[in-house]
Amino acid sequence: MTPRPRTLPRPLLRPVDATLRDGRFAAHQQAILELYLSVPDDDYLLGFRRRRGLPAPGTELGGWYGGGVYHVFGQVLGGFARLHRATGDPRPREKALALLRGWDACVEEDGYALYNPRGQVFDPHYEYEKLLGGLLDCLEILQAPCEEGIRRISGWAAGALDRSGPADPGRNDDHREWHTLPENLYRAYDLLGDPLFREMAEAFEYPFYWNRFLDPAGFAFEPRHAYSHVNNLGGAAMAFRVRGDPRYRDLCVRAYDEITAHHLYATGGYGPAERMFAPAGYLGDALLAPLERGFGHCEIACCSFAVFKLTGHLLGIAGEARFADWAEQMMHNVLAAQPVPHPPGFLQYYAEYYRNGGSKRSSDGRIHEDGLTYEWPCCSGTLPEAVADYSRLVFAESDTALHVCQYVSADCDTPLASAAIRTGYPLEDDVRLVLSRRSEALREVALRIPGWCDGFEVQFGDRCVRARSPLTRAPDTGVPDAAGQPGPDEPFSVPPDGWLRIPADAIPEEGITIRIRQPVVFRPVDEAHPDLAALVVGPLAYAADQAAILVPPDGTDPPLAPAALAAALLEPRAPDGTIDTKPGAVVHYPMKRLRFRPLAGIPEGVPYYLYLGVRNSRTPPDRTD
């Protein structure tokens, strides 16, 4: 069986499948693929077969996988489908189809198909939604014969899942994730056309949360579980595509603005102790002491996957380049910065940004009070899905344009064009793009201007075009019109939608060079902690090798602006990407020098200090550091 032709309006921008080339994203993607392929099918299927009374060879995977807590089989299934799409490797396709056949044999007569027996599942909403998502991935990507399985388990879910969540949405102690259901239910409606899926999606919408972003009096909300409340916004984006009500689109845009303005660390990570929307200052408070025992500052894989999905939806329904900025941060500083798990199911659950230091490790190592370990946690399911989606973040297309969303070494091949990016960015400023036009329908190439950059140039042979306003076409040459472009001393401004558009026929055969100027700044964690800051260079968060308090070494007073402060404290970036402090910048230790490195490049087990005490003048602060 195959999905029916889709009838929803086409997104403004649609992701393009790219092949990652040499670089850490390609290496990370391949390492995760090999890791998950190494788990025998019998191990993945053991509990399903045991519940159904079938022979169940294999080894129990342990931890959350068999513990009835946020089971990840559906995500692993979808991860294999996505990894096949990303790499073209037939092995994840074969693995997904084999697991699908094994699982299908374990579906009960009424459609019950979860791993553990009835009554032994902590949150059936979560497990159904993840299983539905994985099956939809297999249907959509692999054209797998799983339509009947989707209908059977959804028939069970329609009658069995408690819908009281929406009736009491103000509860803050409800750990069920019923509110993540609409996104995949609307996907199922889009693919299969069955009104049951739309009815269920509408029943599990979350207006109590969504309407907060539309309140003209300003955003106000109680603390909520971070990952699922970003993940949930994909449901609002799908509701816009299905129902057409612009309020859904508007709330997604406003949610993006609210979260990125007030609830992110310098890495793009979010959710200390898994909380978001806590009282002002909660981000900085969590750096000084953990909010809850054993928690860190960002669920690495889950939070990354939620951002990748949300930013993809926003590119599709609103189209502005800025929506790819958050995904860039999460790619470089969070997901690809984590060590590759070993063995499978053991991974670093939380990124650590504590003032007194953090470290990386390839397993979580904690334990619940009831004895359940952190093997195969929820992040072990989103990990293969998220790394597969590296390949879907680089390029996007409309009917007449190819968009470059991320500056990663990758190739793509579409009916409009083939394109190749080669770059050492962001450790280098330059990006090389070569384009081969395949259709006259391709009118332009749109380059994302990162929202943080302070200069963006495109080199055409011996001429340079700078971003100031949307490029026009010169009627006599068909090349970008540089008239009115700023000179070297003129202020930098960005086109309204953040895309620098280059006419396709203006791109020479040898390609173009994009130069992205990366500012160096110390970014305070929040307004309540202005002297607690992280070093950021372009999209990269940097971490120091020691804890310290930094001040301008020349006794500057009044305070310096952020860029001037960084220039006063730091030497220029070295070719290897490291940055040293200037002599005299460390309080009490005038000869001490700190060395900063990109957080992504710090090895496992090496202590690092992402947030330091940083003052913008030698005037002592009113409070004690």
Buried (B, 14 or more C-beta within 10 A) or exposed (E): EEBEEEEBEEBBBBBBBBBBBEBBBBEBBBBBBEBBBEBEBBBBBBBBBBBBEEEBEBEEBBBBBBBBBBBBBBBBBBBBBBBBBBBEBEBBBBBBBBBBBBBBEBBBEEBBBBBBEEEEBBBBBBBBBBBBBBBBBBBBBBEBBBBEBBBBBBEBBBEEBEEEBBEEBEEEEBEBBBBBBBBBBBBBBBBBBBEBBBEBBBBBBBEBBBEBBBEEEEBEBEBBBBBBBBBBBBBBBBBBBBBEEEBBBBBBBBBBEBBBEBBBBBBBBBBBBBBBBBEEEBBBBBBEEBBEEBBBBBBBBBBBBBBBBBBBBBBBBBBBBBBBBBBBBBBBBBBBBBBBBEEBBBBBBBBBBBBEBBBBBBBBEEEEEEEBBBBBBBBBBBBBBBBBBBBBBBBBBBEEBBBBBBBBBBBBBBEBBBBBBBBBBBBBBBBBBBBEBEEEEBBBBBBBBBBBBBBBBBBBEEEBBBBBEEBEBBEEEEBBBBEEBBEEEEEBEBBEBBBBBBBBBBBEEEBBBBBBEBBBBBBBBBEBBBBBBBBBBBBBBBBBBBBBBBBBBEEBEEBBEBEBBBBBBBBEBEEEBBBBBBEBBBBEEEEBBBBBBBBBBBEEEEBBBBBBBBBBBBEEEEEEE
